[in-house]
Amino acid sequence: MQSKAQIDQLLRQKCDAKEIPGVVAIAATGNEIIYENAFGKRDLGKDDAMTTDSVFWIASMTKAVTSAGAMQLVEQGKLSLDEPIGKVLPDLASPQVLEGFDADGEPKLRPARTPITLRRLMTHTAGFCYHMWNDDMGKYLAKTGMPAVTTCKNDALKLPLTTDPGTRWEYGINIDFIGKAVEAASGKRLDAYLRDHLFAPLGMSDTGFKITDAMRQRLVGMHARAPDGTLAPIPFELEQEPEFHMGGGGLYSTAGDYIKFTRMILSKGRGNGNQVLKPETVALMGQNHMGDLNVTKMVSADLTLSNHVDLYPDMDKKWGLSFLINTAKTAEGRSAGSLAWAGLANTYYWIDPARDVTGVILMQLLPFADGKCLEAFAGFERGIYAGLDAGSGKRAA
């Protein structure tokens, strides 16, 4: 297929030019893998070539997986989307809102006016933030000496809200609390719950919070992009004996494993011969659950971790349970109503139920929303849709 050759050429060229260190990309329909390849190096400081089974920190691509686990418990009546989550997680029963700082630089807090719910956590409308996109929270962490969430310390979750629940979208630590809710409702630690109820049934044997010896042999190194555009390897690894498993960003995985998860969503809850979610649950997860609120630009407060993030700036964007939803067709060919998200180290996926296609592209470098990585993602996605259109013998409407 011509489009496969074009994707190969684009991704190989980006690696050869050292625009990105290495990349694995895979795409599938509900029935078959339609593209899979790897280019570049696992680590620019070593000789190992990237392979399709290479292991990446997938960061916030963890969120949809944790949320799917929570939706299994919603199906069973063990969790509710709209009851105050404080009934399950007492720490969230009486949240405080950070209203800024007084003249002495002390945080000003007040009680939240509305309750936190599972639905608000899943849609990032509960009022939590991430310090890397919120200056006030950065100041709060500095003032209080609280650890960052990536330490996986329980104290890192004892943060105030930045707005009242249900009043606006702000990307944040919400899904870490969903992981805690899964634990409370299931009686299992999050790693064990996801292994037993998602990873094992779907055949995702290379996915977990802990890097096994077998995974470590294929682990991709982290890289940092300097302001001049050059890339260098940097030490990076999540805590391997964490106080809590980070449901919002703790997983390591492979492209081949993650596409098993996205194909399950594409196939209405079924994968590897197992029905892990009801079709109506998957349909519900793909709907807008934030009403008239919109996803807004994420302005970076730490450019070493993330660039400013403004995907499809001219389009209203919504959030499901727990996916970004584009409300119009994209330039790459993604249908309106498709689902997508990403991970901090430039890992990306999309799920297009209307065209029965899903793709995953994994790179490993900071900061997030890297221009060269986004070019690779867009070119990969365009190539996949060009192949689908050619295969159907006509341009899709």
KEKE-3310 file (N, C-alpha, C; in steps of 0.2 Angstrom, whole numbers, plus 5000, padded with zeros to 4 digits):
npx = (5004:5003:5002:5008:5021:5024:5021:5032:5043:5042:5043:5055:5063:5062:5068:5081:5086:5087:5077:5067:5070:5067:5054:5038:5025:5008:4993:4976:4961:4945:4946:4959:4977:4984:4995:5011:5026:5044:5056:5072:5081:5081:5087:5097:5109:5114:5116:5105:5093:5076:5062:5047:5041:5046:5047:5038:5036:5020:5013:5000:4991:4988:4976:4964:4963:4963:4951:4942:4943:4936:4924:4919:4916:4906:4897:4894:4888:4896:4902:4897:4893:4888:4885:4892:4909:4916:4909:4915:4929:4935:4944:4940:4929:4926:4932:4944:4946:4958:4961:4970:4984:4988:4995:5006:5010:5004:4994:4977:4962:4946:4930:4924:4910:4902:4900:4913:4912:4913:4910:4914:4927:4932:4930:4939:4933:4933:4940:4953:4971:4986:5002:5011:5004:4998:5001:4998:4997:5010:5016:5010:5014:5028:5027:5021:5029:5024:5025:5027:5015:5021:5030:5023:5019:5007:5004:5006:4993:4986:4980:4973:4958:4957:4946:4928:4920:4913:4912:4922:4933:4949:4964:4970:4975:4965:4962:4970:4964:4953:4959:4961:4948:4944:4952:4946:4933:4934:4943:4955:4973:4977:4986:4984:4970:4969:4977:4970:4957:4958:4971:4975:4963:4963:4975:4986:5001:5013:5011:5011:5013:5024:5041:5045:5058:5059:5052:5061:5072:5068:5066:5063:5073:5072:5072:5077:5072:5082:5082:5088:5084:5090:5092:5094:5099:5091:5091:5077:5064:5049:5044:5047:5042:5029:5020:5007:4998:4999:4985:4983:4994:5004:5008:5018:5021:5018:5017:5010:5003:4995:4987:4978:4970:4964:4958:4948:4940:4935:4929:4917:4919:4924:4938:4951:4944:4936:4923:4925:4919:4902:4894:4885:4891:4903:4899:4893:4905:4911:4904:4900:4902:4903:4894:4890:4902:4919:4934:4950:4964:4980:4990:5007:5016:5028:5040:5050:5044:5032:5026:5015:4998:4987:4977:4969:4964:4954:4942:4928:4930:4927:4925:4925:4922:4936:4940:4947:4937:4934:4925:4922:4927:4945:4960:4968:4960:4952:4937:4923:4918:4927:4939:4952:4969:4984:5001:5013:5026:5026:5018:5004:4987:4973:4955:4943:4928:4918:4925:4930:4944:4959:4974:4991:5005:5021:5033:5048:5051:5054:5050:5031:5019:5028:5034:5040:5037:5023:5021:5026:5015:5004:5007:5008:4995:4987:4992:4987:4973:4973:4976:4965:4955:4960:4959:4945:4941:4937:4936:4933:4918)
npy = (4994:5011:5021:5016:5015:5029:5033:5025:5031:5045:5043:5037:5046:5057:5051:5048:5061:5065:5072:5066:5054:5040:5029:5021:5015:5010:5004:4999:4991:4985:4972:4969:4972:4985:4993:4993:4997:5001:5014:5022:5024:5016:5023:5037:5037:5025:5009:5001:4997:5004:4993:4985:4980:4987:4995:5008:5023:5027:5037:5049:5041:5031:5035:5033:5019:5017:5023:5015:5003:5008:5010:4997:4994:5004:4998:4987:4992:4996:5008:5025:5037:5049:5052:5060:5058:5058:5049:5037:5040:5047:5058:5067:5072:5085:5096:5109:5125:5134:5151:5159:5170:5178:5194:5191:5180:5168:5154:5156:5149:5141:5133:5121:5124:5115:5097:5084:5072:5056:5057:5070:5070:5061:5069:5079:5091:5093:5102:5100:5102:5101:5105:5109:5115:5126:5140:5145:5133:5128:5138:5135:5122:5125:5133:5125:5114:5102:5086:5083:5075:5065:5059:5049:5048:5048:5060:5069:5070:5078:5090:5107:5112:5121:5127:5128:5112:5106:5118:5122:5116:5109:5102:5089:5080:5072:5058:5050:5050:5042:5030:5028:5026:5015:5006:5007:5002:4990:4983:4979:4982:4995:4990:4976:4975:4981:4972:4960:4962:4969:4969:4955:4949:4955:4951:4959:4958:4965:4977:4988:4995:4992:4989:4975:4962:4957:4967:4977:4975:4979:4993:5009:5024:5040:5056:5073:5088:5101:5120:5124:5114:5102:5085:5075:5061:5058:5054:5045:5038:5031:5029:5013:5006:5012:5023:5025:5018:5027:5031:5040:5041:5031:5020:5008:5002:4994:4998:4988:4982:4993:4995:4985:4988:5000:4995:4987:4996:5001:4990:4989:4985:4973:4961:4951:4940:4941:4950:4964:4976:4982:4984:4996:5003:5007:5015:5025:5030:5037:5048:5066:5072:5084:5094:5110:5115:5118:5110:5118:5129:5123:5131:5132:5131:5126:5125:5115:5103:5103:5110:5124:5118:5116:5109:5107:5121:5129:5122:5117:5107:5092:5082:5065:5049:5042:5053:5064:5072:5076:5088:5090:5085:5082:5089:5079:5068:5062:5057:5067:5066:5056:5048:5052:5054:5057:5055:5062:5061:5062:5052:5046:5043:5038:5035:5030:5027:5029:5027:5014:5013:5014:5021:5021:5030:5031:5040:5045:5058:5074:5092:5089:5089:5091:5099:5092:5079:5080:5083:5070:5062:5068:5065:5051:5048:5054:5047:5034:5036:5040:5027:5020:5027:5024:5011:5009:5013:5026:5043:5047:5054)
npz = (5000:4995:5005:5016:5013:5012:5026:5032:5026:5031:5045:5046:5041:5050:5061:5056:5054:5067:5072:5080:5093:5092:5086:5088:5078:5076:5069:5067:5062:5068:5065:5060:5061:5053:5050:5056:5063:5067:5070:5071:5087:5103:5113:5112:5117:5116:5106:5103:5092:5089:5092:5087:5099:5109:5125:5133:5144:5146:5152:5153:5144:5152:5158:5152:5153:5167:5169:5162:5170:5181:5176:5174:5187:5189:5181:5189:5200:5210:5210:5208:5195:5198:5212:5227:5227:5239:5248:5245:5244:5258:5259:5249:5253:5258:5250:5247:5240:5231:5231:5228:5234:5249:5255:5261:5254:5258:5255:5250:5255:5253:5257:5244:5234:5227:5225:5223:5210:5202:5188:5186:5189:5179:5168:5170:5176:5189:5196:5200:5196:5186:5191:5181:5172:5178:5186:5199:5207:5206:5214:5226:5229:5230:5241:5251:5252:5247:5239:5221:5210:5202:5210:5216:5229:5243:5249:5239:5233:5241:5238:5235:5226:5211:5206:5208:5208:5193:5186:5177:5164:5168:5165:5175:5191:5192:5188:5196:5208:5203:5202:5215:5219:5212:5219:5232:5229:5224:5233:5229:5225:5213:5203:5203:5201:5188:5181:5183:5177:5166:5159:5158:5153:5140:5135:5137:5140:5142:5149:5163:5180:5186:5180:5173:5173:5160:5152:5155:5147:5135:5136:5133:5132:5140:5133:5132:5124:5120:5121:5108:5100:5099:5104:5119:5129:5145:5163:5168:5178:5184:5201:5207:5218:5223:5234:5230:5216:5201:5194:5184:5176:5177:5170:5161:5144:5128:5110:5104:5114:5119:5108:5109:5119:5114:5103:5109:5114:5101:5097:5104:5118:5118:5117:5112:5113:5124:5133:5141:5144:5144:5128:5129:5139:5134:5123:5130:5136:5126:5124:5125:5141:5148:5146:5142:5144:5138:5132:5135:5130:5136:5145:5147:5163:5165:5155:5153:5155:5147:5132:5127:5125:5113:5105:5089:5088:5082:5085:5094:5108:5117:5132:5136:5145:5148:5138:5125:5114:5097:5089:5076:5059:5057:5050:5047:5044:5054:5060:5065:5082:5087:5098:5108:5116:5125:5131:5142:5138:5124:5118:5109:5104:5094:5092:5081:5079:5069:5057:5060:5064:5073:5080:5087:5092:5098:5106:5115:5124:5131:5131:5132:5119:5108:5094:5083:5086:5085:5072:5067:5072:5065:5052:5051:5055:5044:5034:5037:5035:5022:5016:5020:5013:5000:4999:5000:4988:4985:4989:5006:5013)
capx = (5000:5007:5002:5012:5028:5024:5022:5038:5047:5041:5045:5062:5067:5062:5073:5088:5088:5088:5072:5065:5075:5064:5046:5034:5018:5004:4986:4972:4954:4942:4948:4966:4983:4985:5001:5015:5033:5048:5062:5077:5085:5078:5091:5102:5116:5116:5116:5099:5087:5069:5058:5040:5039:5049:5042:5038:5031:5014:5010:4992:4988:4985:4970:4958:4963:4960:4944:4939:4942:4931:4917:4917:4914:4900:4892:4892:4885:4900:4904:4892:4895:4886:4885:4898:4914:4918:4907:4920:4935:4933:4948:4937:4922:4926:4938:4945:4948:4964:4959:4976:4988:4988:5000:5012:5012:5001:4988:4970:4958:4939:4927:4921:4903:4899:4904:4917:4909:4917:4910:4918:4934:4933:4930:4943:4930:4932:4943:4960:4975:4993:5006:5015:5000:4995:5006:4996:4998:5017:5018:5007:5019:5034:5026:5019:5034:5021:5028:5024:5011:5025:5033:5018:5018:5000:5004:5005:4986:4982:4980:4967:4955:4958:4939:4923:4918:4908:4912:4926:4938:4956:4967:4974:4977:4958:4962:4974:4958:4949:4963:4960:4941:4944:4954:4941:4927:4936:4947:4962:4977:4976:4990:4981:4964:4969:4979:4965:4951:4959:4977:4975:4958:4964:4981:4991:5006:5018:5008:5010:5016:5031:5044:5047:5065:5058:5051:5067:5077:5066:5064:5065:5076:5069:5076:5075:5074:5085:5079:5090:5081:5094:5090:5099:5096:5091:5088:5070:5060:5044:5045:5045:5039:5026:5015:5000:4999:4997:4980:4983:5000:5009:5009:5023:5017:5020:5012:5006:4998:4990:4982:4973:4965:4960:4953:4943:4935:4933:4925:4912:4920:4927:4945:4955:4938:4933:4919:4927:4914:4896:4893:4882:4896:4908:4895:4893:4911:4912:4899:4901:4900:4904:4889:4892:4909:4924:4942:4953:4971:4984:4996:5013:5020:5035:5042:5054:5039:5027:5024:5008:4995:4981:4975:4963:4962:4947:4936:4925:4932:4923:4928:4920:4924:4939:4944:4946:4932:4934:4918:4922:4932:4951:4963:4971:4955:4949:4930:4920:4916:4932:4941:4960:4973:4991:5005:5018:5033:5025:5014:4998:4983:4966:4950:4938:4923:4914:4929:4933:4951:4963:4981:4995:5012:5025:5040:5050:5055:5051:5043:5025:5017:5034:5032:5042:5033:5016:5022:5026:5009:4999:5009:5006:4987:4985:4994:4982:4967:4974:4976:4958:4952:4962:4956:4938:4941:4934:4938:4928:4915)
capy = (5000:5017:5025:5013:5017:5036:5033:5023:5037:5051:5042:5035:5053:5061:5048:5049:5068:5066:5076:5062:5049:5034:5029:5015:5017:5004:5006:4993:4991:4980:4965:4967:4977:4988:4996:4992:4998:5005:5017:5025:5021:5016:5028:5040:5036:5017:5007:4997:4999:5003:4988:4986:4978:4992:4997:5016:5026:5030:5043:5050:5036:5027:5038:5029:5012:5017:5025:5009:4999:5011:5009:4991:4995:5007:4993:4982:4996:4997:5015:5029:5042:5056:5053:5063:5053:5058:5043:5032:5043:5052:5063:5071:5074:5092:5099:5116:5129:5139:5157:5164:5170:5184:5199:5187:5174:5162:5152:5158:5143:5141:5126:5121:5125:5109:5091:5081:5066:5052:5060:5077:5068:5058:5074:5085:5096:5092:5107:5098:5104:5099:5111:5111:5120:5130:5144:5145:5127:5128:5142:5132:5117:5128:5136:5120:5109:5096:5083:5082:5069:5060:5055:5043:5048:5049:5067:5073:5071:5082:5097:5110:5113:5128:5130:5123:5106:5107:5125:5123:5111:5110:5095:5088:5074:5068:5051:5047:5048:5037:5024:5026:5024:5008:5002:5007:4999:4983:4979:4977:4988:4996:4986:4970:4976:4982:4966:4954:4964:4972:4967:4948:4947:4958:4949:4965:4955:4970:4983:4988:5000:4990:4987:4968:4961:4956:4974:4982:4973:4983:4999:5015:5029:5046:5061:5080:5093:5108:5125:5124:5109:5096:5080:5071:5056:5060:5049:5045:5032:5032:5025:5006:5004:5018:5023:5023:5017:5033:5029:5046:5042:5027:5014:5007:4998:4994:5000:4982:4981:4998:4995:4980:4992:5004:4990:4984:5002:5001:4984:4989:4982:4966:4960:4944:4935:4943:4956:4967:4981:4981:4989:5002:5007:5010:5020:5030:5033:5041:5054:5072:5072:5090:5099:5116:5117:5116:5109:5125:5128:5122:5136:5129:5134:5123:5123:5109:5097:5104:5116:5126:5113:5119:5104:5109:5127:5132:5118:5115:5100:5090:5076:5059:5045:5048:5054:5070:5071:5081:5089:5091:5081:5085:5089:5072:5064:5059:5058:5070:5061:5052:5048:5052:5057:5057:5055:5068:5060:5062:5046:5048:5038:5040:5029:5033:5022:5030:5023:5008:5013:5016:5021:5023:5032:5031:5042:5046:5064:5080:5093:5087:5093:5093:5101:5087:5073:5081:5082:5063:5060:5070:5062:5045:5048:5056:5041:5029:5038:5039:5020:5018:5029:5021:5004:5009:5015:5033:5048:5047:5060)
capz = (5000:4995:5011:5021:5011:5014:5033:5033:5024:5035:5052:5046:5039:5056:5065:5053:5055:5074:5074:5086:5094:5089:5086:5086:5076:5075:5067:5067:5062:5073:5063:5059:5061:5046:5050:5062:5061:5072:5067:5076:5092:5109:5117:5108:5120:5115:5099:5102:5087:5091:5089:5088:5106:5114:5131:5134:5149:5142:5155:5153:5141:5158:5161:5149:5156:5174:5169:5160:5176:5185:5172:5176:5194:5188:5179:5194:5205:5216:5210:5204:5192:5201:5219:5229:5228:5246:5251:5243:5246:5263:5258:5245:5255:5259:5247:5248:5233:5231:5228:5227:5240:5253:5254:5264:5250:5261:5251:5253:5254:5255:5255:5238:5234:5224:5227:5217:5208:5197:5182:5186:5189:5173:5163:5172:5178:5197:5199:5201:5190:5186:5192:5175:5168:5183:5190:5206:5210:5207:5220:5232:5230:5233:5248:5256:5251:5245:5233:5215:5209:5199:5216:5218:5237:5245:5251:5233:5231:5246:5235:5234:5219:5208:5204:5211:5204:5188:5183:5171:5162:5169:5165:5182:5194:5193:5187:5201:5212:5201:5204:5222:5220:5210:5225:5237:5228:5222:5238:5227:5223:5206:5198:5203:5198:5181:5178:5183:5174:5159:5155:5157:5148:5133:5132:5137:5145:5142:5152:5171:5184:5188:5174:5174:5170:5153:5150:5155:5142:5129:5139:5129:5136:5140:5130:5133:5119:5122:5117:5102:5096:5100:5109:5123:5134:5152:5167:5170:5179:5189:5207:5206:5224:5224:5239:5226:5209:5198:5189:5179:5172:5180:5166:5155:5139:5121:5106:5102:5120:5120:5103:5111:5123:5110:5098:5113:5114:5095:5096:5109:5124:5117:5114:5114:5114:5131:5134:5147:5146:5140:5123:5131:5143:5129:5120:5135:5137:5120:5123:5129:5148:5151:5144:5138:5145:5133:5133:5134:5129:5142:5145:5151:5168:5166:5148:5152:5155:5142:5128:5127:5122:5110:5099:5085:5091:5080:5085:5101:5110:5123:5135:5138:5151:5149:5131:5122:5108:5092:5087:5069:5056:5057:5044:5045:5042:5059:5060:5071:5088:5088:5104:5108:5121:5124:5137:5143:5135:5117:5116:5106:5101:5093:5091:5076:5078:5063:5051:5062:5064:5079:5080:5093:5090:5104:5106:5122:5125:5134:5134:5129:5113:5104:5087:5078:5087:5083:5064:5065:5073:5060:5046:5052:5055:5037:5030:5038:5032:5014:5015:5021:5007:4994:5000:4999:4981:4985:4995:5011:5013)
cpx = (5004:5008:5007:5019:5029:5025:5029:5043:5048:5044:5053:5066:5068:5068:5080:5090:5088:5083:5068:5070:5073:5057:5044:5027:5014:4996:4982:4964:4951:4945:4955:4971:4984:4991:5005:5023:5037:5054:5066:5079:5080:5081:5096:5109:5118:5114:5109:5094:5081:5066:5051:5037:5043:5044:5043:5034:5026:5010:5002:4988:4985:4978:4964:4958:4960:4953:4939:4938:4937:4924:4915:4914:4907:4895:4889:4889:4889:4903:4898:4895:4894:4885:4892:4903:4917:4915:4912:4927:4934:4938:4945:4930:4921:4931:4938:4948:4953:4961:4964:4980:4988:4994:5007:5014:5008:4995:4981:4965:4951:4936:4924:4913:4899:4903:4908:4913:4914:4916:4914:4926:4936:4934:4935:4939:4929:4936:4951:4964:4981:4997:5010:5011:4996:5000:5005:4998:5006:5019:5015:5012:5025:5033:5025:5025:5030:5025:5024:5021:5016:5029:5029:5018:5010:4999:5003:4998:4982:4982:4973:4964:4957:4951:4934:4921:4912:4908:4916:4931:4945:4959:4971:4974:4970:4958:4966:4969:4954:4952:4961:4953:4940:4947:4949:4935:4928:4940:4953:4966:4976:4980:4986:4974:4964:4972:4974:4959:4952:4965:4977:4969:4960:4971:4987:4997:5012:5016:5008:5014:5023:5034:5047:5054:5064:5056:5057:5072:5075:5064:5067:5068:5072:5074:5073:5077:5076:5082:5082:5088:5084:5091:5095:5096:5096:5088:5081:5067:5055:5046:5043:5042:5034:5021:5008:5002:4995:4992:4980:4989:5006:5011:5015:5019:5021:5015:5007:5001:4993:4985:4976:4968:4961:4955:4947:4937:4931:4928:4919:4913:4923:4934:4948:4950:4935:4929:4921:4923:4908:4896:4890:4887:4901:4905:4895:4899:4913:4908:4902:4898:4902:4899:4891:4899:4914:4931:4945:4960:4974:4990:5001:5015:5026:5037:5047:5050:5034:5027:5017:5004:4988:4980:4969:4960:4955:4941:4934:4927:4929:4927:4923:4923:4930:4943:4943:4942:4933:4927:4917:4928:4939:4954:4966:4966:4951:4941:4928:4917:4921:4935:4949:4962:4980:4995:5011:5024:5032:5023:5007:4994:4976:4962:4945:4933:4919:4918:4932:4940:4954:4970:4985:5002:5015:5032:5042:5054:5051:5053:5037:5023:5023:5032:5034:5038:5025:5016:5022:5019:5004:5001:5007:4998:4985:4987:4989:4976:4967:4974:4969:4954:4953:4959:4949:4936:4938:4937:4932:4925:4917)
cpy = (5006:5021:5022:5015:5025:5037:5031:5028:5042:5049:5040:5042:5057:5058:5049:5056:5070:5071:5073:5056:5042:5034:5022:5017:5010:5007:4999:4995:4986:4973:4964:4973:4979:4991:4995:4993:5002:5008:5020:5021:5021:5022:5031:5039:5029:5015:5003:5001:4999:4997:4989:4984:4982:4994:5005:5017:5029:5035:5043:5045:5031:5029:5034:5022:5012:5019:5019:5004:5002:5010:5002:4990:4999:5002:4988:4986:4998:5005:5019:5035:5049:5057:5056:5058:5053:5052:5037:5034:5049:5059:5069:5074:5081:5096:5107:5119:5134:5145:5162:5164:5177:5188:5195:5181:5167:5160:5154:5152:5144:5135:5127:5121:5119:5103:5088:5074:5062:5055:5066:5075:5065:5063:5080:5091:5097:5098:5106:5101:5100:5105:5114:5115:5125:5134:5144:5139:5126:5132:5138:5126:5119:5130:5131:5115:5102:5093:5083:5076:5063:5056:5049:5043:5051:5057:5071:5074:5075:5089:5100:5110:5120:5131:5125:5118:5108:5113:5126:5117:5113:5103:5095:5081:5070:5061:5047:5045:5043:5030:5022:5024:5017:5003:5001:5002:4991:4979:4977:4983:4989:4992:4979:4970:4976:4975:4960:4956:4967:4969:4959:4946:4949:4955:4954:4963:4960:4977:4982:4994:4998:4987:4980:4968:4960:4963:4978:4981:4977:4990:5005:5021:5036:5051:5068:5084:5100:5114:5126:5118:5102:5091:5076:5067:5059:5054:5050:5039:5033:5027:5018:5003:5010:5017:5022:5023:5023:5031:5034:5046:5037:5021:5014:5002:4998:4996:4994:4981:4986:4998:4989:4983:4996:5000:4988:4990:5002:4995:4983:4985:4975:4966:4954:4939:4936:4950:4959:4973:4980:4986:4996:5007:5010:5015:5026:5034:5038:5047:5060:5072:5079:5096:5104:5118:5115:5115:5116:5124:5127:5126:5133:5133:5131:5120:5117:5103:5097:5110:5118:5120:5116:5115:5107:5116:5130:5128:5117:5108:5098:5084:5071:5056:5040:5050:5061:5068:5077:5082:5090:5087:5085:5085:5083:5067:5060:5061:5062:5065:5056:5053:5049:5055:5056:5056:5060:5067:5059:5055:5048:5042:5041:5034:5032:5028:5023:5026:5017:5008:5016:5016:5023:5024:5034:5034:5043:5052:5069:5086:5090:5092:5096:5094:5095:5080:5074:5081:5074:5060:5061:5066:5055:5044:5049:5050:5035:5030:5038:5032:5018:5020:5026:5014:5004:5011:5022:5037:5047:5054:5064)
cpz = (5000:5001:5016:5020:5013:5022:5035:5032:5029:5042:5051:5045:5046:5061:5063:5054:5062:5076:5080:5087:5091:5090:5085:5084:5074:5074:5066:5065:5067:5071:5062:5060:5054:5045:5056:5060:5067:5068:5073:5081:5098:5113:5113:5111:5119:5108:5098:5097:5090:5088:5091:5095:5111:5119:5133:5141:5145:5146:5155:5149:5146:5159:5158:5152:5163:5174:5166:5165:5180:5182:5173:5182:5194:5186:5184:5200:5211:5216:5206:5201:5195:5208:5221:5230:5235:5250:5250:5245:5251:5262:5253:5247:5256:5256:5248:5241:5235:5228:5227:5233:5243:5252:5257:5260:5253:5257:5255:5250:5256:5253:5248:5239:5231:5226:5221:5216:5203:5190:5181:5186:5182:5167:5164:5173:5186:5200:5201:5195:5191:5187:5186:5171:5172:5187:5197:5210:5211:5213:5226:5234:5233:5240:5253:5257:5250:5239:5227:5214:5206:5204:5218:5226:5238:5246:5245:5231:5236:5244:5235:5227:5217:5206:5207:5206:5199:5185:5177:5170:5164:5170:5172:5184:5196:5193:5192:5207:5210:5202:5211:5223:5217:5216:5230:5236:5226:5228:5235:5225:5216:5202:5198:5200:5190:5177:5177:5178:5167:5155:5153:5152:5141:5131:5132:5142:5146:5145:5160:5174:5185:5181:5176:5171:5162:5149:5150:5150:5135:5131:5135:5134:5135:5137:5132:5127:5122:5118:5110:5097:5096:5105:5113:5128:5141:5156:5169:5172:5185:5195:5206:5212:5227:5230:5236:5219:5205:5192:5183:5175:5174:5175:5161:5151:5133:5117:5104:5108:5120:5114:5105:5115:5119:5105:5103:5113:5107:5094:5102:5115:5124:5114:5116:5116:5121:5131:5141:5149:5142:5134:5125:5135:5139:5125:5124:5136:5132:5119:5127:5136:5152:5149:5140:5139:5139:5135:5131:5133:5136:5141:5150:5157:5169:5159:5147:5152:5149:5139:5130:5123:5119:5103:5096:5088:5089:5081:5093:5102:5117:5126:5137:5144:5149:5143:5129:5116:5104:5090:5079:5066:5056:5050:5042:5043:5047:5059:5066:5076:5089:5095:5104:5115:5120:5131:5137:5139:5127:5115:5114:5104:5099:5091:5087:5075:5071:5057:5053:5062:5071:5078:5086:5090:5097:5103:5114:5123:5128:5131:5129:5123:5109:5097:5082:5079:5085:5075:5063:5066:5067:5054:5046:5051:5048:5033:5031:5035:5024:5012:5015:5015:5001:4994:4999:4992:4980:4990:5000:5011:5019)
residu = (MET:GLN:SER:LYS:ALA:GLN:ILE:ASP:GLN:LEU:LEU:ARG:GLN:LYS:CYS:ASP:ALA:LYS:GLU:ILE:PRO:GLY:VAL:VAL:ALA:ILE:ALA:ALA:THR:GLY:ASN:GLU:ILE:ILE:TYR:GLU:ASN:ALA:PHE:GLY:LYS:ARG:ASP:LEU:GLY:LYS:ASP:ASP:ALA:MET:THR:THR:ASP:SER:VAL:PHE:TRP:ILE:ALA:SER:MET:THR:LYS:ALA:VAL:THR:SER:ALA:GLY:ALA:MET:GLN:LEU:VAL:GLU:GLN:GLY:LYS:LEU:SER:LEU:ASP:GLU:PRO:ILE:GLY:LYS:VAL:LEU:PRO:ASP:LEU:ALA:SER:PRO:GLN:VAL:LEU:GLU:GLY:PHE:ASP:ALA:ASP:GLY:GLU:PRO:LYS:LEU:ARG:PRO:ALA:ARG:THR:PRO:ILE:THR:LEU:ARG:ARG:LEU:MET:THR:HIS:THR:ALA:GLY:PHE:CYS:TYR:HIS:MET:TRP:ASN:ASP:ASP:MET:GLY:LYS:TYR:LEU:ALA:LYS:THR:GLY:MET:PRO:ALA:VAL:THR:THR:CYS:LYS:ASN:ASP:ALA:LEU:LYS:LEU:PRO:LEU:THR:THR:ASP:PRO:GLY:THR:ARG:TRP:GLU:TYR:GLY:ILE:ASN:ILE:ASP:PHE:ILE:GLY:LYS:ALA:VAL:GLU:ALA:ALA:SER:GLY:LYS:ARG:LEU:ASP:ALA:TYR:LEU:ARG:ASP:HIS:LEU:PHE:ALA:PRO:LEU:GLY:MET:SER:ASP:THR:GLY:PHE:LYS:ILE:THR:ASP:ALA:MET:ARG:GLN:ARG:LEU:VAL:GLY:MET:HIS:ALA:ARG:ALA:PRO:ASP:GLY:THR:LEU:ALA:PRO:ILE:PRO:PHE:GLU:LEU:GLU:GLN:GLU:PRO:GLU:PHE:HIS:MET:GLY:GLY:GLY:GLY:LEU:TYR:SER:THR:ALA:GLY:ASP:TYR:ILE:LYS:PHE:THR:ARG:MET:ILE:LEU:SER:LYS:GLY:ARG:GLY:ASN:GLY:ASN:GLN:VAL:LEU:LYS:PRO:GLU:THR:VAL:ALA:LEU:MET:GLY:GLN:ASN:HIS:MET:GLY:ASP:LEU:ASN:VAL:THR:LYS:MET:VAL:SER:ALA:ASP:LEU:THR:LEU:SER:ASN:HIS:VAL:ASP:LEU:TYR:PRO:ASP:MET:ASP:LYS:LYS:TRP:GLY:LEU:SER:PHE:LEU:ILE:ASN:THR:ALA:LYS:THR:ALA:GLU:GLY:ARG:SER:ALA:GLY:SER:LEU:ALA:TRP:ALA:GLY:LEU:ALA:ASN:THR:TYR:TYR:TRP:ILE:ASP:PRO:ALA:ARG:ASP:VAL:THR:GLY:VAL:ILE:LEU:MET:GLN:LEU:LEU:PRO:PHE:ALA:ASP:GLY:LYS:CYS:LEU:GLU:ALA:PHE:ALA:GLY:PHE:GLU:ARG:GLY:ILE:TYR:ALA:GLY:LEU:ASP:ALA:GLY:SER:GLY:LYS:ARG:ALA:ALA)
# end
